[in-house]
């Protein structure tokens, strides 16, 4: 069990918890750049979806339209970033829930290697409530 790795995972989880991510107001500023051509925003029952479209040229090919979709929850946390190039489908570039789950799983594995399961469960039970909601297995031990 590397204490440095555990510290890094805890730091990353802390950062994900306290940082909201890029905000729509910051993204709107990009519209002043030459390559950015369009934006749209819509409220949903879960929060807000903001889309930003720009053109991108790859070497000698004709320019492609790229649309970035940013999804926010009601607390203004960026929860999902997706990208669509030309007429293709959106693909996930970043998912807050997945990022949190991956770090919690790694942390659990590292802690379990050296500590009794009951102690690991007590440590993981100190996670913020929204993290416990993302990892149902942790709710059982909390």
C-alpha positions as CSV (number, residue, x, y, z in Angstrom):
1,X,0.0,0.0,0.0
2,X,1.6,3.2,-1.2
3,X,0.8,6.1,1.1
4,X,1.6,8.5,-1.7
5,X,-0.9,6.8,-4.0
6,X,-3.6,6.8,-1.3
7,X,-2.9,10.5,-0.7
8,X,-3.1,11.3,-4.4
9,X,-6.4,9.5,-4.7
10,X,-7.8,11.3,-1.7
11,X,-6.6,14.6,-3.1
12,X,-8.3,13.8,-6.4
13,X,-11.5,12.9,-4.7
14,X,-11.4,16.1,-2.7
15,X,-10.8,18.2,-5.8
16,X,-13.7,16.5,-7.6
17,X,-15.9,17.2,-4.6
18,X,-15.1,20.9,-4.2
19,X,-14.5,22.0,-7.8
20,X,-17.5,22.7,-10.0
21,X,-15.7,22.4,-13.3
22,X,-15.8,24.8,-16.2
23,X,-18.9,27.0,-16.0
24,X,-21.2,28.0,-19.0
25,X,-20.2,31.6,-18.5
26,X,-16.5,30.7,-19.1
27,X,-17.5,28.6,-22.2
28,X,-19.5,31.5,-23.7
29,X,-16.3,33.6,-23.8
30,X,-15.0,31.2,-26.5
31,X,-17.7,32.5,-28.9
32,X,-15.4,35.5,-29.4
33,X,-12.8,33.2,-30.9
34,X,-12.9,32.9,-34.7
35,X,-13.4,29.1,-34.9
36,X,-16.5,29.0,-32.5
37,X,-19.7,29.3,-34.4
38,X,-22.7,28.4,-32.2
39,X,-23.9,27.8,-28.6
40,X,-27.1,26.7,-27.0
41,X,-28.3,26.1,-23.5
42,X,-31.4,24.3,-22.2
43,X,-32.7,23.5,-18.8
44,X,-33.6,19.9,-17.9
45,X,-35.1,18.4,-14.9
46,X,-31.6,17.4,-13.8
47,X,-29.9,20.7,-14.4
48,X,-28.6,22.4,-17.5
49,X,-27.1,21.3,-20.9
50,X,-24.8,23.7,-22.7
51,X,-23.5,23.0,-26.2
52,X,-20.7,24.8,-28.0
53,X,-19.9,24.3,-31.6
54,X,-16.6,25.1,-33.4
55,X,-14.9,24.2,-36.7
56,X,-11.7,22.3,-36.6
57,X,-9.4,21.7,-39.6
58,X,-7.2,18.6,-39.6
59,X,-4.2,19.1,-42.0
60,X,-5.5,19.1,-45.6
61,X,-9.1,17.9,-44.9
62,X,-12.0,20.2,-45.1
63,X,-13.1,21.8,-41.7
64,X,-15.3,19.6,-39.5
65,X,-17.9,20.9,-37.1
66,X,-17.2,19.8,-33.5
67,X,-19.9,20.1,-30.9
68,X,-19.1,19.9,-27.2
69,X,-21.9,19.1,-24.8
70,X,-21.5,20.1,-21.2
71,X,-24.1,18.7,-18.7
72,X,-24.5,20.3,-15.2
73,X,-26.5,19.3,-12.2
74,X,-28.6,21.7,-10.1
75,X,-25.6,22.6,-8.0
76,X,-23.8,23.8,-11.1
77,X,-21.3,20.9,-11.0
78,X,-20.1,19.8,-14.4
79,X,-21.1,16.1,-14.5
80,X,-20.6,15.1,-18.1
81,X,-18.6,16.2,-21.2
82,X,-19.5,14.8,-24.6
83,X,-18.1,15.4,-28.0
84,X,-19.6,15.0,-31.5
85,X,-17.5,15.4,-34.7
86,X,-19.5,16.2,-37.9
87,X,-22.5,13.9,-38.2
88,X,-21.2,11.2,-35.8
89,X,-22.9,10.5,-32.4
90,X,-21.8,12.1,-29.2
91,X,-19.2,10.2,-27.3
92,X,-18.4,10.7,-23.6
93,X,-15.1,12.6,-23.0
94,X,-15.4,12.9,-19.2
95,X,-18.0,11.7,-16.6
96,X,-17.8,13.0,-13.0
97,X,-19.6,9.9,-11.6
98,X,-17.2,7.5,-13.4
99,X,-14.2,9.6,-12.3
100,X,-15.3,9.4,-8.7
101,X,-16.2,5.7,-8.9
102,X,-12.8,4.8,-10.4
103,X,-10.9,6.6,-7.6
104,X,-13.0,5.1,-4.8
105,X,-12.5,1.6,-6.3
106,X,-8.7,2.1,-6.4
107,X,-8.7,3.5,-2.9
108,X,-10.7,0.5,-1.6
109,X,-8.3,-1.9,-3.3
110,X,-5.2,-0.2,-1.8
111,X,-6.7,0.0,1.7
112,X,-8.0,-3.6,1.6
113,X,-4.5,-4.9,0.8
114,X,-3.3,-3.9,4.3
115,X,-6.2,-3.2,6.5
116,X,-9.1,-5.4,7.8
117,X,-12.3,-5.0,5.8
118,X,-14.1,-3.5,8.8
119,X,-11.6,-0.7,9.0
120,X,-11.7,-0.1,5.3
121,X,-15.5,0.1,5.5
122,X,-15.3,2.7,8.3
123,X,-12.8,4.8,6.3
124,X,-15.0,4.6,3.1
125,X,-18.1,5.5,5.1
126,X,-16.6,8.9,5.7
127,X,-17.0,9.8,2.1
128,X,-19.4,12.7,1.2
129,X,-23.1,11.6,0.8
130,X,-23.1,12.4,-2.9
131,X,-20.1,10.0,-3.3
132,X,-21.9,7.3,-1.4
133,X,-24.8,7.7,-3.8
134,X,-22.5,7.0,-6.7
135,X,-21.1,3.9,-5.1
136,X,-24.1,1.9,-3.8
137,X,-21.8,-0.8,-2.3
138,X,-20.4,1.9,0.0
139,X,-23.9,2.7,1.3
140,X,-24.2,-0.9,2.6
141,X,-21.2,-0.3,4.9
142,X,-22.0,3.3,5.8
